[in-house]
Amino acid sequence: MDIPTTLELIGKGIAAIIMLILAFYVLKVVLKSTLRLLRFGCLIAIAGFALIWWLG
């Protein structure tokens, strides 16, 4: 009567894999948006410094 425990293990394994894939996807999206924000921030900072230098 090991069938239910085997099915439970398979189910847990599938759930763990799905959770890992979801976590990886979320992390990828977060990193992408963070990099975009950093790039945007750098552009703003460079433009700000150029403006200050030009006015000053």
CHARMM-style PDB file with segment names, atoms N, HN, CA, C and O in Angstrom:
ATOM      1  N   MET     1       0.839  -1.203   0.000  1.00  0.00      PROA
ATOM      2  CA  MET     1       0.000   0.000   0.000  1.00  0.00      PROA
ATOM      3  C   MET     1       0.879   1.260   0.000  1.00  0.00      PROA
ATOM      4  O   MET     1       0.632   2.184   0.775  1.00  0.00      PROA
ATOM      5  N   ASP     2       1.884   1.300  -0.850  1.00  0.00      PROA
ATOM      6  HN  ASP     2       2.084   0.550  -1.480  1.00  0.00      PROA
ATOM      7  CA  ASP     2       2.775   2.465  -0.933  1.00  0.00      PROA
ATOM      8  C   ASP     2       2.326   3.456  -2.008  1.00  0.00      PROA
ATOM      9  O   ASP     2       2.960   4.491  -2.216  1.00  0.00      PROA
ATOM     10  N   ILE     3       1.227   3.127  -2.687  1.00  0.00      PROA
ATOM     11  HN  ILE     3       0.713   2.286  -2.518  1.00  0.00      PROA
ATOM     12  CA  ILE     3       0.800   3.962  -3.820  1.00  0.00      PROA
ATOM     13  C   ILE     3       0.424   5.385  -3.376  1.00  0.00      PROA
ATOM     14  O   ILE     3       0.867   6.338  -4.017  1.00  0.00      PROA
ATOM     15  N   PRO     4      -0.371   5.577  -2.311  1.00  0.00      PROA
ATOM     16  CA  PRO     4      -0.722   6.953  -1.917  1.00  0.00      PROA
ATOM     17  C   PRO     4       0.501   7.804  -1.559  1.00  0.00      PROA
ATOM     18  O   PRO     4       0.573   8.973  -1.941  1.00  0.00      PROA
ATOM     19  N   THR     5       1.461   7.227  -0.831  1.00  0.00      PROA
ATOM     20  HN  THR     5       1.403   6.278  -0.521  1.00  0.00      PROA
ATOM     21  CA  THR     5       2.643   7.998  -0.457  1.00  0.00      PROA
ATOM     22  C   THR     5       3.469   8.358  -1.685  1.00  0.00      PROA
ATOM     23  O   THR     5       4.032   9.451  -1.759  1.00  0.00      PROA
ATOM     24  N   THR     6       3.544   7.427  -2.666  1.00  0.00      PROA
ATOM     25  HN  THR     6       3.087   6.539  -2.606  1.00  0.00      PROA
ATOM     26  CA  THR     6       4.274   7.707  -3.894  1.00  0.00      PROA
ATOM     27  C   THR     6       3.595   8.840  -4.644  1.00  0.00      PROA
ATOM     28  O   THR     6       4.261   9.745  -5.147  1.00  0.00      PROA
ATOM     29  N   LEU     7       2.266   8.792  -4.721  1.00  0.00      PROA
ATOM     30  HN  LEU     7       1.725   8.056  -4.313  1.00  0.00      PROA
ATOM     31  CA  LEU     7       1.523   9.864  -5.395  1.00  0.00      PROA
ATOM     32  C   LEU     7       1.716  11.184  -4.665  1.00  0.00      PROA
ATOM     33  O   LEU     7       1.846  12.231  -5.299  1.00  0.00      PROA
ATOM     34  N   GLU     8       1.737  11.144  -3.333  1.00  0.00      PROA
ATOM     35  HN  GLU     8       1.631  10.293  -2.817  1.00  0.00      PROA
ATOM     36  CA  GLU     8       1.961  12.363  -2.563  1.00  0.00      PROA
ATOM     37  C   GLU     8       3.341  12.937  -2.855  1.00  0.00      PROA
ATOM     38  O   GLU     8       3.496  14.146  -3.029  1.00  0.00      PROA
ATOM     39  N   LEU     9       4.354  12.051  -2.906  1.00  0.00      PROA
ATOM     40  HN  LEU     9       4.229  11.069  -2.764  1.00  0.00      PROA
ATOM     41  CA  LEU     9       5.719  12.499  -3.202  1.00  0.00      PROA
ATOM     42  C   LEU     9       5.789  13.121  -4.588  1.00  0.00      PROA
ATOM     43  O   LEU     9       6.414  14.165  -4.776  1.00  0.00      PROA
ATOM     44  N   ILE    10       5.135  12.464  -5.575  1.00  0.00      PROA
ATOM     45  HN  ILE    10       4.628  11.616  -5.422  1.00  0.00      PROA
ATOM     46  CA  ILE    10       5.140  12.993  -6.944  1.00  0.00      PROA
ATOM     47  C   ILE    10       4.452  14.356  -6.964  1.00  0.00      PROA
ATOM     48  O   ILE    10       4.935  15.299  -7.593  1.00  0.00      PROA
ATOM     49  N   GLY    11       3.317  14.447  -6.267  1.00  0.00      PROA
ATOM     50  HN  GLY    11       2.925  13.682  -5.757  1.00  0.00      PROA
ATOM     51  CA  GLY    11       2.589  15.718  -6.205  1.00  0.00      PROA
ATOM     52  C   GLY    11       3.413  16.808  -5.565  1.00  0.00      PROA
ATOM     53  O   GLY    11       3.437  17.940  -6.048  1.00  0.00      PROA
ATOM     54  N   LYS    12       4.098  16.472  -4.467  1.00  0.00      PROA
ATOM     55  HN  LYS    12       4.078  15.553  -4.074  1.00  0.00      PROA
ATOM     56  CA  LYS    12       4.953  17.452  -3.790  1.00  0.00      PROA
ATOM     57  C   LYS    12       6.110  17.875  -4.696  1.00  0.00      PROA
ATOM     58  O   LYS    12       6.472  19.051  -4.744  1.00  0.00      PROA
ATOM     59  N   GLY    13       6.681  16.912  -5.407  1.00  0.00      PROA
ATOM     60  HN  GLY    13       6.387  15.957  -5.367  1.00  0.00      PROA
ATOM     61  CA  GLY    13       7.775  17.222  -6.330  1.00  0.00      PROA
ATOM     62  C   GLY    13       7.330  18.165  -7.425  1.00  0.00      PROA
ATOM     63  O   GLY    13       8.024  19.129  -7.745  1.00  0.00      PROA
ATOM     64  N   ILE    14       6.142  17.879  -8.016  1.00  0.00      PROA
ATOM     65  HN  ILE    14       5.578  17.095  -7.756  1.00  0.00      PROA
ATOM     66  CA  ILE    14       5.610  18.738  -9.072  1.00  0.00      PROA
ATOM     67  C   ILE    14       5.326  20.124  -8.518  1.00  0.00      PROA
ATOM     68  O   ILE    14       5.636  21.128  -9.159  1.00  0.00      PROA
ATOM     69  N   ALA    15       4.734  20.183  -7.326  1.00  0.00      PROA
ATOM     70  HN  ALA    15       4.482  19.367  -6.806  1.00  0.00      PROA
ATOM     71  CA  ALA    15       4.432  21.473  -6.695  1.00  0.00      PROA
ATOM     72  C   ALA    15       5.722  22.259  -6.447  1.00  0.00      PROA
ATOM     73  O   ALA    15       5.768  23.468  -6.676  1.00  0.00      PROA
ATOM     74  N   ALA    16       6.765  21.573  -5.980  1.00  0.00      PROA
ATOM     75  HN  ALA    16       6.728  20.591  -5.794  1.00  0.00      PROA
ATOM     76  CA  ALA    16       8.045  22.234  -5.711  1.00  0.00      PROA
ATOM     77  C   ALA    16       8.640  22.786  -7.000  1.00  0.00      PROA
ATOM     78  O   ALA    16       9.165  23.899  -7.016  1.00  0.00      PROA
ATOM     79  N   ILE    17       8.558  22.008  -8.088  1.00  0.00      PROA
ATOM     80  HN  ILE    17       8.131  21.104  -8.075  1.00  0.00      PROA
ATOM     81  CA  ILE    17       9.099  22.454  -9.378  1.00  0.00      PROA
ATOM     82  C   ILE    17       8.336  23.682  -9.869  1.00  0.00      PROA
ATOM     83  O   ILE    17       8.933  24.649 -10.344  1.00  0.00      PROA
ATOM     84  N   ILE    18       6.988  23.631  -9.744  1.00  0.00      PROA
ATOM     85  HN  ILE    18       6.503  22.846  -9.358  1.00  0.00      PROA
ATOM     86  CA  ILE    18       6.169  24.763 -10.174  1.00  0.00      PROA
ATOM     87  C   ILE    18       6.511  26.003  -9.354  1.00  0.00      PROA
ATOM     88  O   ILE    18       6.614  27.104  -9.897  1.00  0.00      PROA
ATOM     89  N   MET    19       6.688  25.820  -8.035  1.00  0.00      PROA
ATOM     90  HN  MET    19       6.605  24.926  -7.595  1.00  0.00      PROA
ATOM     91  CA  MET    19       7.037  26.944  -7.170  1.00  0.00      PROA
ATOM     92  C   MET    19       8.393  27.534  -7.555  1.00  0.00      PROA
ATOM     93  O   MET    19       8.565  28.753  -7.567  1.00  0.00      PROA
ATOM     94  N   LEU    20       9.360  26.658  -7.871  1.00  0.00      PROA
ATOM     95  HN  LEU    20       9.220  25.668  -7.861  1.00  0.00      PROA
ATOM     96  CA  LEU    20      10.687  27.132  -8.278  1.00  0.00      PROA
ATOM     97  C   LEU    20      10.610  27.930  -9.568  1.00  0.00      PROA
ATOM     98  O   LEU    20      11.229  28.986  -9.696  1.00  0.00      PROA
ATOM     99  N   ILE    21       9.828  27.405 -10.541  1.00  0.00      PROA
ATOM    100  HN  ILE    21       9.325  26.547 -10.437  1.00  0.00      PROA
ATOM    101  CA  ILE    21       9.683  28.102 -11.822  1.00  0.00      PROA
ATOM    102  C   ILE    21       9.035  29.462 -11.608  1.00  0.00      PROA
ATOM    103  O   ILE    21       9.477  30.460 -12.177  1.00  0.00      PROA
ATOM    104  N   LEU    22       7.983  29.502 -10.783  1.00  0.00      PROA
ATOM    105  HN  LEU    22       7.624  28.691 -10.321  1.00  0.00      PROA
ATOM    106  CA  LEU    22       7.302  30.767 -10.504  1.00  0.00      PROA
ATOM    107  C   LEU    22       8.248  31.749  -9.811  1.00  0.00      PROA
ATOM    108  O   LEU    22       8.288  32.929 -10.159  1.00  0.00      PROA
ATOM    109  N   ALA    23       9.006  31.257  -8.830  1.00  0.00      PROA
ATOM    110  HN  ALA    23       8.973  30.298  -8.548  1.00  0.00      PROA
ATOM    111  CA  ALA    23       9.936  32.119  -8.104  1.00  0.00      PROA
ATOM    112  C   ALA    23      10.991  32.675  -9.058  1.00  0.00      PROA
ATOM    113  O   ALA    23      11.326  33.858  -8.993  1.00  0.00      PROA
ATOM    114  N   PHE    24      11.516  31.822  -9.946  1.00  0.00      PROA
ATOM    115  HN  PHE    24      11.244  30.861  -9.999  1.00  0.00      PROA
ATOM    116  CA  PHE    24      12.530  32.246 -10.908  1.00  0.00      PROA
ATOM    117  C   PHE    24      11.964  33.308 -11.845  1.00  0.00      PROA
ATOM    118  O   PHE    24      12.623  34.306 -12.136  1.00  0.00      PROA
ATOM    119  N   TYR    25      10.712  33.080 -12.325  1.00  0.00      PROA
ATOM    120  HN  TYR    25      10.176  32.269 -12.088  1.00  0.00      PROA
ATOM    121  CA  TYR    25      10.065  34.019 -13.234  1.00  0.00      PROA
ATOM    122  C   TYR    25       9.868  35.379 -12.566  1.00  0.00      PROA
ATOM    123  O   TYR    25      10.160  36.418 -13.158  1.00  0.00      PROA
ATOM    124  N   VAL    26       9.367  35.363 -11.319  1.00  0.00      PROA
ATOM    125  HN  VAL    26       9.130  34.519 -10.838  1.00  0.00      PROA
ATOM    126  CA  VAL    26       9.138  36.597 -10.575  1.00  0.00      PROA
ATOM    127  C   VAL    26      10.461  37.333 -10.358  1.00  0.00      PROA
ATOM    128  O   VAL    26      10.543  38.550 -10.528  1.00  0.00      PROA
ATOM    129  N   LEU    27      11.501  36.571  -9.979  1.00  0.00      PROA
ATOM    130  HN  LEU    27      11.435  35.583  -9.841  1.00  0.00      PROA
ATOM    131  CA  LEU    27      12.814  37.164  -9.747  1.00  0.00      PROA
ATOM    132  C   LEU    27      13.330  37.822 -11.028  1.00  0.00      PROA
ATOM    133  O   LEU    27      13.877  38.924 -10.997  1.00  0.00      PROA
ATOM    134  N   LYS    28      13.145  37.117 -12.170  1.00  0.00      PROA
ATOM    135  HN  LYS    28      12.700  36.222 -12.196  1.00  0.00      PROA
ATOM    136  CA  LYS    28      13.604  37.638 -13.452  1.00  0.00      PROA
ATOM    137  C   LYS    28      12.892  38.947 -13.782  1.00  0.00      PROA
ATOM    138  O   LYS    28      13.524  39.916 -14.204  1.00  0.00      PROA
ATOM    139  N   VAL    29      11.573  38.969 -13.587  1.00  0.00      PROA
ATOM    140  HN  VAL    29      11.060  38.182 -13.245  1.00  0.00      PROA
ATOM    141  CA  VAL    29      10.791  40.174 -13.876  1.00  0.00      PROA
ATOM    142  C   VAL    29      11.220  41.324 -12.967  1.00  0.00      PROA
ATOM    143  O   VAL    29      11.383  42.458 -13.419  1.00  0.00      PROA
ATOM    144  N   VAL    30      11.403  41.015 -11.670  1.00  0.00      PROA
ATOM    145  HN  VAL    30      11.271  40.094 -11.303  1.00  0.00      PROA
ATOM    146  CA  VAL    30      11.809  42.045 -10.707  1.00  0.00      PROA
ATOM    147  C   VAL    30      13.190  42.601 -11.063  1.00  0.00      PROA
ATOM    148  O   VAL    30      13.407  43.812 -11.023  1.00  0.00      PROA
ATOM    149  N   LEU    31      14.124  41.701 -11.411  1.00  0.00      PROA
ATOM    150  HN  LEU    31      13.947  40.718 -11.443  1.00  0.00      PROA
ATOM    151  CA  LEU    31      15.466  42.150 -11.776  1.00  0.00      PROA
ATOM    152  C   LEU    31      15.429  43.011 -13.030  1.00  0.00      PROA
ATOM    153  O   LEU    31      16.134  44.016 -13.123  1.00  0.00      PROA
ATOM    154  N   LYS    32      14.595  42.606 -14.002  1.00  0.00      PROA
ATOM    155  HN  LYS    32      14.023  41.790 -13.926  1.00  0.00      PROA
ATOM    156  CA  LYS    32      14.497  43.350 -15.242  1.00  0.00      PROA
ATOM    157  C   LYS    32      13.986  44.760 -14.981  1.00  0.00      PROA
ATOM    158  O   LYS    32      14.551  45.733 -15.480  1.00  0.00      PROA
ATOM    159  N   SER    33      12.914  44.869 -14.195  1.00  0.00      PROA
ATOM    160  HN  SER    33      12.455  44.078 -13.790  1.00  0.00      PROA
ATOM    161  CA  SER    33      12.348  46.184 -13.918  1.00  0.00      PROA
ATOM    162  C   SER    33      13.313  47.012 -13.063  1.00  0.00      PROA
ATOM    163  O   SER    33      13.402  48.228 -13.235  1.00  0.00      PROA
ATOM    164  N   THR    34      14.034  46.363 -12.146  1.00  0.00      PROA
ATOM    165  HN  THR    34      13.961  45.375 -12.006  1.00  0.00      PROA
ATOM    166  CA  THR    34      15.006  47.074 -11.318  1.00  0.00      PROA
ATOM    167  C   THR    34      16.130  47.624 -12.191  1.00  0.00      PROA
ATOM    168  O   THR    34      16.559  48.763 -12.006  1.00  0.00      PROA
ATOM    169  N   LEU    35      16.607  46.823 -13.137  1.00  0.00      PROA
ATOM    170  HN  LEU    35      16.258  45.898 -13.287  1.00  0.00      PROA
ATOM    171  CA  LEU    35      17.663  47.280 -14.035  1.00  0.00      PROA
ATOM    172  C   LEU    35      17.180  48.446 -14.882  1.00  0.00      PROA
ATOM    173  O   LEU    35      17.920  49.397 -15.132  1.00  0.00      PROA
ATOM    174  N   ARG    36      15.906  48.359 -15.328  1.00  0.00      PROA
ATOM    175  HN  ARG    36      15.305  47.586 -15.125  1.00  0.00      PROA
ATOM    176  CA  ARG    36      15.341  49.435 -16.129  1.00  0.00      PROA
ATOM    177  C   ARG    36      15.272  50.714 -15.307  1.00  0.00      PROA
ATOM    178  O   ARG    36      15.602  51.798 -15.788  1.00  0.00      PROA
ATOM    179  N   LEU    37      14.834  50.566 -14.047  1.00  0.00      PROA
ATOM    180  HN  LEU    37      14.566  49.686 -13.657  1.00  0.00      PROA
ATOM    181  CA  LEU    37      14.749  51.733 -13.155  1.00  0.00      PROA
ATOM    182  C   LEU    37      16.130  52.320 -12.914  1.00  0.00      PROA
ATOM    183  O   LEU    37      16.294  53.540 -12.902  1.00  0.00      PROA
ATOM    184  N   LEU    38      17.144  51.444 -12.720  1.00  0.00      PROA
ATOM    185  HN  LEU    38      17.011  50.453 -12.730  1.00  0.00      PROA
ATOM    186  CA  LEU    38      18.505  51.926 -12.488  1.00  0.00      PROA
ATOM    187  C   LEU    38      19.026  52.675 -13.708  1.00  0.00      PROA
ATOM    188  O   LEU    38      19.669  53.717 -13.577  1.00  0.00      PROA
ATOM    189  N   ARG    39      18.746  52.142 -14.892  1.00  0.00      PROA
ATOM    190  HN  ARG    39      18.224  51.296 -14.999  1.00  0.00      PROA
ATOM    191  CA  ARG    39      19.194  52.784 -16.122  1.00  0.00      PROA
ATOM    192  C   ARG    39      18.532  54.151 -16.257  1.00  0.00      PROA
ATOM    193  O   ARG    39      19.177  55.141 -16.601  1.00  0.00      PROA
ATOM    194  N   PHE    40      17.211  54.184 -15.974  1.00  0.00      PROA
ATOM    195  HN  PHE    40      16.687  53.380 -15.695  1.00  0.00      PROA
ATOM    196  CA  PHE    40      16.449  55.427 -16.039  1.00  0.00      PROA
ATOM    197  C   PHE    40      17.009  56.437 -15.033  1.00  0.00      PROA
ATOM    198  O   PHE    40      17.169  57.619 -15.339  1.00  0.00      PROA
ATOM    199  N   GLY    41      17.301  55.942 -13.824  1.00  0.00      PROA
ATOM    200  HN  GLY    41      17.170  54.982 -13.575  1.00  0.00      PROA
ATOM    201  CA  GLY    41      17.858  56.806 -12.780  1.00  0.00      PROA
ATOM    202  C   GLY    41      19.208  57.362 -13.193  1.00  0.00      PROA
ATOM    203  O   GLY    41      19.502  58.531 -12.939  1.00  0.00      PROA
ATOM    204  N   CYS    42      20.037  56.533 -13.831  1.00  0.00      PROA
ATOM    205  HN  CYS    42      19.798  55.584 -14.037  1.00  0.00      PROA
ATOM    206  CA  CYS    42      21.358  56.987 -14.294  1.00  0.00      PROA
ATOM    207  C   CYS    42      21.209  58.068 -15.345  1.00  0.00      PROA
ATOM    208  O   CYS    42      21.937  59.061 -15.330  1.00  0.00      PROA
ATOM    209  N   LEU    43      20.256  57.877 -16.270  1.00  0.00      PROA
ATOM    210  HN  LEU    43      19.665  57.070 -16.283  1.00  0.00      PROA
ATOM    211  CA  LEU    43      20.024  58.878 -17.309  1.00  0.00      PROA
ATOM    212  C   LEU    43      19.589  60.197 -16.688  1.00  0.00      PROA
ATOM    213  O   LEU    43      20.067  61.264 -17.075  1.00  0.00      PROA
ATOM    214  N   ILE    44      18.669  60.116 -15.713  1.00  0.00      PROA
ATOM    215  HN  ILE    44      18.281  59.249 -15.399  1.00  0.00      PROA
ATOM    216  CA  ILE    44      18.197  61.330 -15.035  1.00  0.00      PROA
ATOM    217  C   ILE    44      19.354  62.005 -14.304  1.00  0.00      PROA
ATOM    218  O   ILE    44      19.496  63.227 -14.346  1.00  0.00      PROA
ATOM    219  N   ALA    45      20.185  61.194 -13.629  1.00  0.00      PROA
ATOM    220  HN  ALA    45      20.070  60.201 -13.595  1.00  0.00      PROA
ATOM    221  CA  ALA    45      21.312  61.752 -12.880  1.00  0.00      PROA
ATOM    222  C   ALA    45      22.298  62.434 -13.828  1.00  0.00      PROA
ATOM    223  O   ALA    45      22.780  63.530 -13.545  1.00  0.00      PROA
ATOM    224  N   ILE    46      22.595  61.781 -14.951  1.00  0.00      PROA
ATOM    225  HN  ILE    46      22.203  60.890 -15.181  1.00  0.00      PROA
ATOM    226  CA  ILE    46      23.535  62.363 -15.923  1.00  0.00      PROA
ATOM    227  C   ILE    46      22.958  63.656 -16.492  1.00  0.00      PROA
ATOM    228  O   ILE    46      23.667  64.655 -16.621  1.00  0.00      PROA
ATOM    229  N   ALA    47      21.659  63.632 -16.834  1.00  0.00      PROA
ATOM    230  HN  ALA    47      21.084  62.821 -16.730  1.00  0.00      PROA
ATOM    231  CA  ALA    47      21.013  64.834 -17.375  1.00  0.00      PROA
ATOM    232  C   ALA    47      21.029  65.945 -16.330  1.00  0.00      PROA
ATOM    233  O   ALA    47      21.277  67.106 -16.657  1.00  0.00      PROA
ATOM    234  N   GLY    48      20.763  65.588 -15.070  1.00  0.00      PROA
ATOM    235  HN  GLY    48      20.562  64.645 -14.805  1.00  0.00      PROA
ATOM    236  CA  GLY    48      20.771  66.579 -13.989  1.00  0.00      PROA
ATOM    237  C   GLY    48      22.140  67.203 -13.802  1.00  0.00      PROA
ATOM    238  O   GLY    48      22.265  68.421 -13.670  1.00  0.00      PROA
ATOM    239  N   PHE    49      23.176  66.354 -13.792  1.00  0.00      PROA
ATOM    240  HN  PHE    49      23.074  65.365 -13.900  1.00  0.00      PROA
ATOM    241  CA  PHE    49      24.542  66.866 -13.642  1.00  0.00      PROA
ATOM    242  C   PHE    49      24.925  67.765 -14.821  1.00  0.00      PROA
ATOM    243  O   PHE    49      25.556  68.806 -14.638  1.00  0.00      PROA
ATOM    244  N   ALA    50      24.537  67.353 -16.029  1.00  0.00      PROA
ATOM    245  HN  ALA    50      24.025  66.507 -16.178  1.00  0.00      PROA
ATOM    246  CA  ALA    50      24.841  68.155 -17.215  1.00  0.00      PROA
ATOM    247  C   ALA    50      24.143  69.511 -17.132  1.00  0.00      PROA
ATOM    248  O   ALA    50      24.722  70.542 -17.473  1.00  0.00      PROA
ATOM    249  N   LEU    51      22.888  69.496 -16.672  1.00  0.00      PROA
ATOM    250  HN  LEU    51      22.417  68.659 -16.394  1.00  0.00      PROA
ATOM    251  CA  LEU    51      22.122  70.741 -16.544  1.00  0.00      PROA
ATOM    252  C   LEU    51      22.763  71.666 -15.510  1.00  0.00      PROA
ATOM    253  O   LEU    51      22.919  72.864 -15.743  1.00  0.00      PROA
ATOM    254  N   ILE    52      23.130  71.089 -14.362  1.00  0.00      PROA
ATOM    255  HN  ILE    52      23.003  70.115 -14.173  1.00  0.00      PROA
ATOM    256  CA  ILE    52      23.769  71.871 -13.294  1.00  0.00      PROA
ATOM    257  C   ILE    52      25.104  72.452 -13.792  1.00  0.00      PROA
ATOM    258  O   ILE    52      25.416  73.620 -13.561  1.00  0.00      PROA
ATOM    259  N   TRP    53      25.889  71.591 -14.491  1.00  0.00      PROA
ATOM    260  HN  TRP    53      25.635  70.642 -14.679  1.00  0.00      PROA
ATOM    261  CA  TRP    53      27.185  72.030 -15.011  1.00  0.00      PROA
ATOM    262  C   TRP    53      27.001  73.127 -16.046  1.00  0.00      PROA
ATOM    263  O   TRP    53      27.749  74.104 -16.068  1.00  0.00      PROA
ATOM    264  N   TRP    54      25.982  72.958 -16.916  1.00  0.00      PROA
ATOM    265  HN  TRP    54      25.374  72.164 -16.898  1.00  0.00      PROA
ATOM    266  CA  TRP    54      25.712  73.925 -17.980  1.00  0.00      PROA
ATOM    267  C   TRP    54      25.242  75.246 -17.398  1.00  0.00      PROA
ATOM    268  O   TRP    54      25.662  76.306 -17.862  1.00  0.00      PROA
ATOM    269  N   LEU    55      24.363  75.204 -16.372  1.00  0.00      PROA
ATOM    270  HN  LEU    55      24.022  74.343 -15.995  1.00  0.00      PROA
ATOM    271  CA  LEU    55      23.843  76.422 -15.745  1.00  0.00      PROA
ATOM    272  C   LEU    55      24.881  77.057 -14.828  1.00  0.00      PROA
ATOM    273  O   LEU    55      24.968  78.280 -14.718  1.00  0.00      PROA
ATOM    274  N   GLY    56      25.676  76.195 -14.165  1.00  0.00      PROA
ATOM    275  HN  GLY    56      25.605  75.202 -14.254  1.00  0.00      PROA
ATOM    276  CA  GLY    56      26.648  76.702 -13.208  1.00  0.00      PROA
ATOM    277  C   GLY    56      27.891  77.201 -13.890  1.00  0.00      PROA
ATOM    278  OT1 GLY    56      28.817  77.664 -13.225  1.00  0.00      PROA
TER     279      GLY     56
END
